Structures are given as C-alpha cells and as structure tokens.
Amino acid sequence: MASPHSSSTTQALNTTNPANAIDSLQLRSALGRYATGVTVITTLDSHGQAQGLTVNSFSALSLDPALVVWSLRLESKLLEVFDQSQLYTVNVLSDQQQAVSQAFASSKGLKFAAATHQITEQGQVLIEGAITQFECQALSYQTAGDHRLYIAKVLKVTEMPGMPLVFYKGQYTQLNPS
Amino acid sequence: MASPHSSSTTQALNTTNPANAIDSLQLRSALGRYATGVTVITTLDSHGQAQGLTVNSFSALSLDPALVVWSLRLESKLLEVFDQSQLYTVNVLSDQQQAVSQAFASSKGLKFAAATHQITEQGQVLIEGAITQFECQALSYQTAGDHRLYIAKVLKVTEMPGMPLVFYKGQYTQLNPS
C-alpha cells in the first residue's frame, strides 16, 4: 500500500507530539505486514436471521477455559447484533473461499448467497467449506478505541480438510504448499 | 503446557454439561488452523535488561487511536515483566527468522544471542531483520482464562522489506511467493 505522505508525517512526528501523531495509512500498512487467517463470524440476530461478517482480528486467548478474542469496528452495522448475540460461530475460511470472504466483508449485497450455510439446533450458523468452525458462547465485550473487543468461550470445534485463506498486505494469498 | 488436573476437570464437565467438555488437544489443533504471523515482543525489565518472547496472538485492535492487542500465558516467566513494562516493541518476524522465533519461544538459553538488537533512546528493543516494528506504550492488561490480555498504544511503526514468517498447524511456513 502506498503511503504518499510518510516523509511529511515523519517530520510532524519529530516536531509536534510523537506519541499521538501516528498516521493512519502508515499504521494500516504496518498492520498489514502481520499475516492472518480469514474468518467469517456468524450469528442469528434477534429476528432469527443469519448474520455474519469477515474478520481477521481473531486470536486464540486461553486454553483452559477455552477462550477466543476478536474485534469489530464500532461503526459496523452488526455491532448491536454481536453485542446482543449469545452464540456465534467463528468459521475459518479455506483458500477456496476468497469470494466468501469478499461477500461477507461488503456491507451491501446478499452475503449468504456466497456460501451454503446450515443452522444447528443450538442456533449456530455454520459456513460450509470452512476449514475450522469454533462454536462459541459470548462472554464479554468492551470498547477499545474505535473497536469493540469480544471475548467468547469455545463450546465446540470442528475441523475439516483444506488449506487456509491468508490475508497479507491487504491482499488475499495462500500458504506455500511445500 | 502441562495442566495437572485437566482429566478430572474433563470428567466433571462430561457428566454435567457436554457443551463445556472441549478437549485441550482438539482445541489446540483447531486453533492451529488459523494462520498467523509470528512476532517477538521485547522490552527492558526493571533492571534495564532486554527481555522478549515469541507471540502469535498479536492482533490489530483500533486505528484511531492506534491500538494493538496480544496475550501471554499466566505461567510465563515474563508475566511480571510485561505487567510492569511501560514500553514494548512488537517485532514482526521475516521468513528468514525461524531460528529467532524458536530462540525466543524457549524458556532456556540466551534468546538475544539469536538476533542482533538495538535499544532506542526511549528504551525500545528493536530486533534486527524484523519486517515491521510496532513501538508501543502499555495501556492496560486483564486476565482472561489462563492468559493475560495486553492492550497497547502504538507510538511508532517502522516497515522493512521482506516476507513474513507464518505459523500454521504448529509449524513454521511461508506465504506462497506468487
């Protein structure tokens, strides 16, 4: 990603307030250098409608108890849905699911048209073709800057064959097959 | 990680609430299907000694303000160091630094013998060869299960050329060069 005004930013950092002057483009670019898997996190809203969105801020948090963490922009249309959700599933996408990731990353269009899904008896929404599904119970959330940080307890995991979709430098990529 | 009373816990969970009976090995395996970059997080301890360890639970958290999040086992020898640390650096490792990752993941041996580092005027510990360095100011920490979750403000980012080291299924790997 191009950072058109990085040189002036560096100058500003030196002269004004180094602690607060970090440039947003520069930050995004740097954060993109940490490679991640890609997940679609799904839930049923209060009307029983399946909802979901693409998330690459997922992380393991604790083994005993089994906890995971992820975050969502405060501006997201699904913020209220996930604030109220008791159960949600983290679907880890395979390298065959770039279109699924793109559909669920968009705020418009029929996200669920991009992937077959099933809803379990418990009300978990499973995306077909995912390489791993973490069926979770919401535990807590907190605001941190411009995001909400969610912590969930993992109730059930399912692994399927396949290689992961990977996000790096703002692009989709794959692991070296070797 | 040894968990001396996991079997009795699992038994108790099995007879009462099947939803809580998730197996630790199964969980680890499933979590391993979410690909991540690899970081070494470094700081100066209260004696001015450079300390660091390998972390792959790093994640972007907020753009404005610039926040990141990561977690550390409560059993880690460096827990107290990071609880007290005001400044630390997240060094994102390159695909040439597998040995660095292994050295800093071990609790024995001279970790810093594996990588050249420099200490900035502010007291940040920078690992040479990293593809990105996030110089951070500690903001908060909280206990979540068997881990501590740390949130930090990013003060400065530096990007260098190179491709990332990637961790997947408990193994080091790389991105597809294409």
Interface residues (C-beta under 8 A of the other chain):
Chain A: L13 P18 A19 N20 I22 S24 Q26 L27 R28 S29 A30 L31 R33 Y34 A35 T36 G37 T39 S57 F58 S59 A60 L61 S62 L63 D64 P65 A66 L67 V68 V69 S71 V92 I131 T132 F134 Q137 A144 G145 D146 H147 L149 I151 V154 L155 K156 V157 T158 E159 P164 V166 Y168 T173 Q174 L175 N176 P177
Chain B: M1 S3 S6 T9 A19 N20 I22 S24 Q26 L27 R28 S29 A30 L31 R33 Y34 A35 T36 G37 T39 S57 F58 S59 A60 L61 S62 L63 D64 P65 A66 L67 V68 V69 S71 V92 I131 T132 F134 Q137 A144 G145 D146 H147 L149 I151 K153 V154 L155 K156 V157 T158 E159 P164 V166 Y168 T173 Q174 L175 N176 P177
